[in-house]
Amino acid sequence: MGSFKITGGKKLKGEIIPQGAKNEALQILCAVLLTKEPVTIHNIPDIRDVNKLIDLLESMGVKTRKLGPGSVEFTAADVDFSYFESEQYKDKAAQLRGSVMLLGPMLGRFGKGRAPKPGGDKIGRRPLDAHFVGFQKLGATFSYDSDDAFYHVDGDKMRGSYIWMEEISVTGTANVIMAAVVTPGTTTIYNAACEPYLQQLCKMLNRMGAKITGVGSNLLTIEGVHELSGCEHTMLPDMIEIGSFIGLAAMTESEITIKNCRIPELGIIPDVFKKLGIQMEFRGDDIYVPAQKHYQINRLIDGSILTVYDAPWPGFTPDLISIVLVTAIQAKGTVLIHQKMFESRLFFTDKLIDMGAQIILCDPHRATVIGINREYNLRGIRMTSPDIRAGVALLIAALSADGTSIIDNIDQIDRGYQNIDGRLNALGAEIVRI
């Protein structure tokens, strides 16, 4: 496994372009299985999880043609369904949590689906019930072989149905949508996730000939069609990268312009960072973050301590909770970070405390950050990245710290951030991959 060696204390300056959205890519790439015709996708991020999914698609018979940086044409005319029973498929799919979203397209097009228990971040329990209950309400039958950790779903008798999602699951909603668009009859999905990435999937499917209404709300209506055609689709910039760069600029007193942000799609993300006292300007579709010596956390109207918590969209995305927490370390004031959706995502705070941060881990879901307001800098240490977002939070802390830090297990960071060391070094950082 690789490591980053970071020399902290460097102030960064310049422009940076966010990558294509990782969480959108994993949905969009699975959807190419729904048609025999070519589908062209632009702004695909060059990151480990996405590249693994593309490799998996190629292994099952999907033809790919690279058209340019971040642009690939996919043709799923000759998919080998027997591959889904192979040990190679089981091994490759088990390494990638996004592989579970292959089940919806499999069910819709082939009437059956197979998937191993997927991998991904170790951030707490991430049950798949929303996926399989949704399939069952469409009429599919589901079984799980605990001996080889393999899921089997058969959907020969699927028909449109009313589905109330027990959990507002983005991947669960995406999976059910992809199965329902080519299932006969009308499907209504209530309590659906409505993240911009989910909206992007629905818009792409509609261009392919699907009939989905209610896009952007939590009530979707789908009229099943017989088949879908090809299309062209451009992915959004990654909102998690954009938020990470805002936090990075504040922590390192850097002047950074984040280009081509699709600001209307960011929801309340900029507002949450503004509550930490971070200044920013919207310049067209760019976000300019000036170098700030000090930034002060807002208090609530009654004077009580600010709480930042995650929630399903349009609430604050859980993927940025780690970034908000680390950014608050050098603020003036106190903030309670409440990670409601995952119970293991705050366990990286012990590394930040070792670096000199003033953090009280109240329980698995809550941490109080007492900002040190630049009274002293964090100190460099050796640490390990436990998951994608915590890994980048630790990278931000290391870039702001005195001395040298080493972050091990950077495969986790590479899963979600494209050439992060090279792009930040271009702004003046000193990150060496070892």
SULQUI-V909736 format. One record per residue. SS is DSSP state (~ for helix, > for strand, _ for the rest). OMEGA is omega in degrees with one decimal (999 if undefined). Layout:
{{SS | OMEGA} {SS | OMEGA}}
//
This chain:
{{_ | -178.9} {_ | 178.5} {> | 170.7} {> | 169.1} {> | -172.3} {> | 170.7} {> | -173.3} {_ | 175.0} {_ | 179.3} {_ | 173.9} {_ | -175.5} {_ | 178.7} {> | 175.1} {> | -178.0} {> | 177.5} {> | -179.0} {> | 178.5} {_ | 176.9} {_ | 169.8} {> | -171.3} {_ | 179.2} {~ | -173.3} {~ | 173.5} {~ | -176.2} {~ | -176.3} {~ | 176.3} {~ | -174.6} {~ | -177.7} {~ | 176.3} {~ | -176.2} {~ | 179.9} {~ | 178.4} {~ | -173.6} {~ | -178.5} {_ | 174.3} {_ | -174.6} {_ | -179.4} {_ | 175.1} {> | -179.2} {> | -178.0} {> | 178.3} {> | 177.9} {_ | 177.2} {_ | 179.1} {_ | 178.8} {_ | -177.4} {_ | -170.5} {~ | -176.5} {~ | -178.9} {~ | 179.2} {~ | 176.4} {~ | 179.9} {~ | 177.1} {~ | 177.0} {~ | 178.7} {~ | 177.7} {~ | 178.8} {~ | -179.4} {~ | -178.8} {_ | 173.5} {_ | 178.1} {_ | 178.0} {> | 178.7} {> | 176.6} {> | -178.2} {> | -176.9} {> | -177.3} {> | 179.3} {_ | 177.6} {_ | -178.6} {> | -177.5} {> | 172.1} {> | -179.6} {> | 175.6} {> | -176.4} {_ | -177.7} {_ | -173.6} {_ | 179.3} {_ | -179.8} {_ | -176.0} {~ | 178.9} {~ | 179.2} {~ | -177.7} {~ | 177.0} {~ | -171.4} {_ | 176.4} {~ | 179.0} {~ | 177.6} {~ | -179.8} {~ | -178.6} {~ | -177.3} {~ | -176.9} {~ | -178.9} {~ | -179.4} {_ | -168.5} {_ | -178.7} {~ | -179.3} {~ | -178.9} {~ | 179.8} {~ | -179.6} {~ | 169.5} {~ | -175.6} {~ | -179.4} {~ | 176.4} {~ | 177.0} {~ | -179.1} {~ | -177.0} {~ | -173.8} {~ | -174.1} {~ | 178.9} {_ | 177.8} {> | -179.5} {> | 178.6} {> | 178.8} {> | 172.8} {> | 174.1} {_ | -171.4} {_ | 176.3} {_ | -179.2} {_ | -177.5} {_ | 175.3} {_ | -175.1} {_ | -179.4} {_ | -178.5} {_ | 177.6} {_ | -173.8} {_ | -179.8} {_ | -176.3} {~ | -177.7} {~ | 178.7} {~ | -169.9} {~ | 175.2} {~ | 176.9} {~ | 177.9} {~ | -179.5} {~ | 179.0} {~ | 172.6} {_ | 178.3} {_ | 178.9} {_ | 173.6} {> | -171.3} {> | 173.4} {> | -179.5} {> | 178.3} {> | -177.0} {_ | -179.8} {_ | 179.3} {_ | 176.6} {_ | -177.4} {> | 177.6} {> | 177.6} {> | 178.5} {> | 178.0} {> | -172.6} {_ | -179.8} {_ | -175.9} {_ | -177.2} {_ | 175.3} {_ | 178.5} {_ | -173.6} {_ | 171.4} {> | -178.1} {> | 171.5} {> | -177.8} {_ | -179.3} {_ | 178.1} {_ | 178.6} {_ | -174.9} {_ | 178.9} {~ | -178.8} {~ | 177.1} {~ | 178.0} {~ | 179.9} {~ | -177.8} {~ | -179.6} {~ | 177.5} {~ | -176.6} {~ | 175.0} {~ | -171.8} {~ | -173.4} {_ | 177.8} {_ | 175.6} {_ | -178.0} {_ | 176.3} {_ | -177.0} {> | 176.3} {> | 175.7} {> | 179.2} {> | -179.9} {> | -173.0} {_ | 178.8} {_ | 169.6} {_ | -177.6} {_ | 176.6} {_ | 177.1} {~ | -179.7} {~ | 176.5} {~ | 175.7} {~ | 178.2} {~ | 178.0} {~ | -178.9} {~ | 179.6} {~ | 177.6} {~ | -179.3} {~ | 177.4} {~ | 176.1} {~ | 177.8} {_ | 178.7} {_ | 176.4} {_ | 179.5} {> | -178.6} {> | 175.0} {> | -178.0} {_ | -176.9} {_ | -176.8} {_ | 177.5} {_ | 177.6} {_ | 177.7} {> | -178.0} {> | 174.7} {> | -174.7} {> | 172.8} {> | -176.3} {_ | 177.3} {_ | -175.5} {_ | -179.6} {_ | 179.9} {_ | 178.8} {_ | 178.8} {_ | 178.9} {> | 175.3} {> | -174.2} {> | 175.9} {> | -175.8} {_ | 176.7} {_ | 167.5} {> | -174.9} {_ | -178.1} {~ | -179.8} {~ | 173.6} {~ | -179.0} {~ | 177.1} {~ | 178.9} {~ | -179.0} {~ | 175.4} {~ | 179.0} {~ | 178.5} {~ | -179.7} {~ | -178.7} {~ | -175.7} {~ | -174.5} {_ | -178.8} {_ | -173.8} {_ | 177.0} {> | -173.6} {> | 171.3} {> | 179.4} {> | -170.6} {> | 167.8} {_ | -171.2} {_ | -172.2} {_ | -171.3} {~ | 180.0} {~ | -179.3} {~ | -175.4} {~ | 179.2} {_ | -175.1} {_ | -176.7} {~ | 178.6} {~ | -178.5} {~ | 179.9} {~ | 178.1} {~ | 175.1} {~ | 177.4} {~ | 174.4} {_ | 179.5} {_ | -177.1} {_ | 177.6} {_ | 174.1} {_ | 177.9} {> | 172.9} {> | 179.3} {> | -170.5} {_ | 178.6} {_ | 178.3} {> | 174.5} {> | 178.1} {> | 177.6} {> | -179.6} {_ | 174.5} {_ | -178.2} {_ | 174.3} {_ | -178.1} {_ | 171.0} {_ | -170.5} {> | 179.4} {_ | 177.3} {_ | 167.4} {_ | 175.2} {_ | -174.8} {_ | -179.5} {_ | 177.6} {_ | -177.5} {_ | -174.1} {_ | 177.5} {> | 171.0} {> | 172.7} {> | -178.1} {> | 179.6} {_ | 179.4} {_ | 174.5} {_ | 179.2} {_ | 13.5} {_ | 172.6} {_ | -175.7} {_ | -175.0} {_ | 179.4} {~ | -177.9} {~ | 179.3} {~ | 178.8} {~ | 179.5} {~ | -178.6} {~ | 177.3} {~ | -179.1} {~ | -177.3} {~ | 179.8} {~ | -178.6} {~ | -175.9} {~ | -176.7} {~ | 177.1} {_ | 169.9} {> | -179.2} {_ | -174.5} {> | 177.3} {> | 173.1} {> | 176.9} {> | -177.1} {> | 178.1} {_ | -172.7} {_ | -164.6} {_ | -179.9} {_ | -171.6} {_ | -178.1} {_ | -172.0} {_ | -178.8} {_ | -173.9} {_ | 175.3} {_ | -175.8} {~ | 178.5} {~ | 176.7} {~ | 179.4} {~ | 177.4} {~ | 176.9} {~ | 179.5} {_ | 178.4} {_ | 178.7} {_ | 177.2} {_ | -176.0} {> | 173.5} {> | 175.3} {> | -173.6} {> | -179.6} {> | -176.6} {_ | -175.3} {_ | -172.3} {> | 175.1} {> | 175.8} {> | 178.9} {> | 176.9} {> | -174.2} {_ | -176.9} {_ | 167.5} {_ | 177.3} {_ | 176.9} {_ | 172.2} {_ | 178.5} {_ | 169.9} {_ | 178.9} {> | -179.0} {_ | 177.9} {_ | 171.1} {> | -176.3} {> | -177.5} {> | 178.5} {_ | -178.6} {_ | 178.4} {_ | -173.4} {~ | -170.9} {~ | 175.5} {~ | 179.0} {~ | 179.1} {~ | 174.2} {~ | 177.4} {~ | 177.1} {~ | 177.0} {~ | 178.5} {~ | -179.1} {~ | 179.6} {~ | -179.5} {~ | -170.1} {_ | 170.0} {> | 174.4} {_ | -173.5} {> | 174.2} {> | 172.2} {> | 176.0} {> | 177.8} {> | 178.0} {_ | -178.2} {_ | 170.1} {~ | 178.0} {~ | 179.2} {~ | -179.3} {~ | 177.3} {_ | -173.0} {_ | -175.6} {_ | -174.4} {_ | 175.0} {_ | -173.2} {~ | 179.5} {~ | 180.0} {~ | -178.2} {~ | 179.4} {~ | 175.5} {~ | 177.9} {_ | 177.5} {_ | 179.6} {_ | 176.2} {_ | 175.5} {_ | -178.3} {> | 179.0} {> | 178.0} {> | -177.2} {_ | 999}}
//
